[in-house]
């Protein structure tokens, strides 16, 4: 494929014109904000695409291929964008996998599974777990990365080794070639048709197979290279391992990084997920003894599913970046200045085998001088340790100086040379000026990762990286006969070094493969094979300082699955990337028109559609709160007029509450009088004309119960509890009365009395607010003024904290804990579980209940309490894990209802037949869920009160 032509803008518009009647308009993006948002993957490279297209079907992919070819723009496919070598970016057409690729079908009691390319690896394993099975590939990014990327990079991971990657565990592949033809290797009719239509291609693959087999030196080289992890170049082992050109073809697709075709479906043979496991973090006095122990544990490099299934080498400098974390703290006493550790899993199908295998491993560890050998069966300890290991890419990145880019490489050497390899790798990094680098990796497969940082705003940084890359190639490929990319894919990072690693003969065969599949060079040109010897130091990411909250972000993408606006507008990673680019443009002054367009475009996609739920921080290994950054920018964009209005509202919250209840009540009354159709039509038209001023209303929006009447004391045996009904609960109601339930406020008071408590409710409750709504809209001073008044009221009622204070909205409970007064505040879920439930008798449990964990409940870690309450409320509990944050986000469900619709789009399918009610811990979330799920959502208190009513 020739470089992009002289008129890139015209080619871009040509692609748009060819697709506009085939793909929905909002899924075709050319504006400067959205194209920049997709300009980076998790690597240290950046290219701004001409056009981004979200594709949902094979027909759409076929249309995009045709449009890109017609306009002579290169085409790249992207799954999760967690690629580490720059293979998921382009300056041409970027086709991003949308919702249409989430097929997940389990066969033969879990022995096989068919997956669409947009299925997240961890979700596939979650579905397989009840069958005692899992996927072979287990990359550290498995909570984020998708199957399409795993296939195209032949990703492996901690326990995968060489034996259990996609290449070796794939049962069937469905792939679209560049001419639009689909081959399904598991469909005899598809295979037969392909043999007829593509006979010349299959004949040439057969000829390549015979050519390779006739060259003993090349055969030996290929066999040797694939005894260790290797993703450098094409999977030319397929030319040896298979005879049928169909089998050769589908295995060449594996690891081809989107340069040969588009994978639309794959069926895996699964591997056992044994139920018995111990985990240990084993320290050693020095790297050499540690590496020798791993070599002994490695079973000659043959991966197993029983025994030592994972052994991660973590050097001392890497440990220094995480030793403050709770999971690592118990081991710090064993660390010296030079001590590395091995993170080990021993697994088995039964307890007896586990004990035998653990004893074997312990003996090996002791023989090499391990300074502590302790294994644990505690899942929490195991998950904690492995979460630290999986997060090294981000935590190591967070330790870098602000403003620098993260660099990561991934190499492998024969396992019997691991000890020397570890020492030589450390020396190379230090000699090349990367003393900050850290080393860790999947050592059972001879696979080491290392990462370092540099500031590519300085031109000398690229010179330094170039020198290092060439020295690395000499060390790994020549001196050790290893692989420069063990599992991250070749991408742009290693493309100039493929020939040095493989030799000219194998390298020319790889070029022949590319020519056979993609003679025009349309698919992902520049990736995997590239004639430019300097491509590895071009288009490097710049990371200018932009916001102190997010400057540590390395754009790994781990946050994205948690974000309710991901694939609707922007994800947290993308908000950060765009914020950085806007900061860079302001600093350099180089393109004021582009900066203006990005600043204006960021309002809706970056600010208005951010729920600011900060669930991204729970996925981020270093806890970056992108929502807090967004709230800060909202505040900076507020005008004096906005602040004056907020100040007036803050002084008239009682009037606002009354007006809100009146408005919600009026629309509800209107629905009873003239019907939903008329109200929706009128309100919808008004909202369309002024979306920021006129809320969009729905039948699920009900007037709240208002402030409960003060309760007379009764000298209850368990004393008094201060109950603060949140303003959201007071203003917005759930469908309770018609379902035989009490409103939340009445239910809370009744439950307290039933359990022997005297509820104390503020007398003048109207207008009382914790301040959270003001903070989320960018008015921190008003949040403090309004919230401070409420805190003082509660401090007085609680006698300076002598009495427990309870509120009924997780959002408010979280905010009040972060902005505390004298009284500690409990959310209703934890209070009901701890203090109320033990004093109740459940008399009539429901058949089933659906549970949504709202974002604040997740951040408060209340899921266990909520599910424990749900388990006594109903015989069957269905947790809607297809929703992270529901996107209602206070009042965004009123003004940006499309966010709520997008965030909940998969959850309705999770509600089983017979489940007729759901629960949430925030009334506004319950409103959005009631509309989108087709069943009413109510508070825990309302349901718990109903199922514990005394029997007459």
C-alpha positions, 0 to 999 in steps of 0.5 A: 500500500502506498503512503496516504495520498496527497489529499487525505481530507478528500479520501476521508470524506470519500470513505464517509460518503461510501459508508453513510448509508450502510453504517449509522452516522454516530459510528463514523467519526472524523472530528478532531476529538474522536479521531485523537481519542483513538490515536493511541493503544497501550504502546508508546506510539501514536497515530491519528486516524483519518476516520474511525468506524465502529463496526458490528457485523461482517457486512459492515467490515466488508463495506469498510474494506471496500471503502478503504481500498477505493479511497486508498487509505490503509485499514487497521482493526482494533479490539480493546486497544491494549496492544503494547507494540503499536499494532492497533493504531493507524493514520488511515481507517480504524475499524473498532469492534462494537457491540455486535461481536460478543457471541459466547457459546459454551459446548460439550460441558465446557470443553470448547467455547465459541467467542466473538472477537469483542468478548473480554477474556475474563468474561469468557473465563467467568462463564467457563468457571462453573465447568472447571475450565478456562481459556489457555491464553491468560494475558495480564490484561485479561480483565480488559483485552478482547479475544480479537486481539488475543488471536491476532497477537497470539497472546499468552500470559502467566500460566499459558506458556508455549503449549496453551496459546491460541495457536495450539488451543484453537479448534476453529476460526472464522476469518474474512480475507481482504477480498471480502470472502469469509472462511469458516474452518469449522463449516464443511460447506464454507471450506469446500467453497473456499477450496474452489474460489481460492484454489490459487492461494491454497496452492501457493500456501502448499508450495510454501509448505513444501519449500520450507520442509525441503530446507533442513536448516530452516526447519531446525530454526523454526522448531528452535524458535517456537520452543520458547514464546515467540511472536516475532513475525508471522507464525511460520511454524504453521508451514511445518505443523500442518499439511492441509493449506486450510489449516496452514491458512488459519494458523497463519492468521493467528499472530498476524496482527490484523495484516492478513484478514479480519477474525470474526469468530473463534472456537477454543479447546479449553484447558482445566481450571483446577479447584485446588491451588496454593500461592506463594511469594517466595524471596531469594537472596539474589537474582541468580539463585532465583533464576536457577530455581525457576529453571528447575521448576520449569519442567524443561519448558513444557507447560503443565496444568497440574503442579507449578502452573505459574512462576513469575520472576519479579526483580528487587527494583520492581518490588520497590514500586509496589512494596507499599501495597497491602498485598506485599507488606507481609513479605517486605521483612524478607527483602534485601537490597538485591532480593528478587521474588518468585510469585508461584501458583501450584494447582491440582485436581484434588487435595492429595495431589496438591500437597504432593506438588507443593512439597516438590516445589518447596524442595526445589525452592529450598535447594536454591536458598529461598529465604521464606517458603510460605504458601497460602490457600486463601483466595484473597491473598492469592488475588491480591498478589496476582492483582499486583503482578497484573498491574505492574505495567501501570504501577511501574508506569506510575513510578516514572517521572511525570511527563515521560512516556512508558516503554515496555519490551517483552523478550524470551530466552531458552529456559536453561539460560535464564539465570545468565539472561536475567543478569545480562538484561539488567546490565544492558538496561543500566548501560543504556541509561535506563536505570529506572527500568524494572524487570519481571515476567513469566519465567517458566517460559523464559519470558521477561518483561521490562519497562522504563520511561523517557521524555520524547519531548526531548529529541535525544530520547529517541536516539537513546531508545534507538541505540538500546533497541539495537543492542537489545536485538543483538543480545536477545536474537544473536547471543541468546537465540531468543525472541525479541517479542515473546507475547506482545506482538511485533507491531512497529516496535520490533518490525525493523528487527524481524530479519535480524532475528529470523535471517533473510530466508525466513524473512522473505517467506514472511513477505511472501505470506503478506503478498499472498493474503494482501497484495495491495498492502491494505491491512495494517501496513507498517506493522510486523513487516516494515522496510523503514529501519527507524519505524521503531523511533517514529510516531512516539507518544508525547506525554505533556503535563496536563492535570496533576490527577491524571499525569501518571496515566500511561493510557493502558486502557485497563479502565475502559470496561468500567466506563458507562460512556465507553464506545458511546463517546469517550472512555477515561483513557481517551478523556486523558489522551485528549486532555493531554493533547489540548494541553500540548497545543496550548503549550506550543501554540502550534494549531489554534484552530484545532485546539479550539475545535477540540476544546469545543468538542470536548464539552459533550463527549468529554464532560457532559457524558462523563458520569464522574462515577470514578469506577475507572479508579477501581480498575486502574492499578494506581487508582487514577480518578478520571471523573475527578479530573472531569469535575475539575474541568467542569468547575474551570469552565463555569462562568461567574454567571453559572457560579452566581446561579449555583450560589442562589440555588444553594441558598434556596434548596428547599424551594428547589426541592419543592419545585422538583417534586412539583414538576415530577408530580405534574408529569406523572399526573399528566400521564394518568390524564392524557397518557404516556404518548402525549407526555413523552411527545411534548416533553421529548420535543421540548428536551430536543429543543433545549437539552441542557435546560429541559429534562427528558422525562420517562414513565419511570420518573415518579415523585418522591415521598418527600420528607417524612414526618418527625417520629415521636420517641418511644424509648425503644430498647436499642436506643436512637439512630439518626436517619437522614433521608437523602434529597434524591430519595425525597424528590424521586420515588420508585414504583412502590405503592402499586407493588405493595411496598412502602416508599424508602423513607417510610420503610426505613422508619418502620424497619428501625422501629421493628428492630427496636430502634428509635429513628431521629429525623431532622425536623426541617428536612426540606432543602437539606443536602450533603452537597454532592450534586453541587460538587459533581457539577463543578461547584465545590464551594457551594457543595461545601456551603450546602453540605456544611449546613447539613453536617452541622445539623446532623452533628447536633442530632447525633450529639456530636457523633454519640448516635449513629447516622444512617442515610439511604443513598450510597452516593450520599453516604460516600460523599459524607464519609469523604466530607465528614462531620463529627458523626460517622455516616453509614449507608442503609445497606450496611446498617440494615445488614448489621443492625436490622436484619439480625432482629427481623424474621423473614416471613415471605421471601420473594422468588427472585430479585435483580441486583444492581450495584451502583457506582458509589456502592462499589466504591464503598465495597458494599457489594457483599452487604447488598447481596447478603440482604438480597439473599434473604429477600429472595430465593434467587439473586441475579446480579446484573454484572452487565452494568457497571455504572448505570449512567443515570448519574444524578440527573444525567438520566434527565438531561443526557438520557442516552448515557443511561440507555447506553450503559444499561444496554446489555443488562435486560437480557440478564433478567431471567423469567420469573424475576419481577423486581429489582433493587438499587441503593440510589433512587435516581439509579432505580428510576433509570433501571426501572425504565430500561430493564422492564421491571420496577427497581426499588430500595433494599429497605422497601423490599426488606420491610415487605418480606419481614412483615409480621404474619397476622 
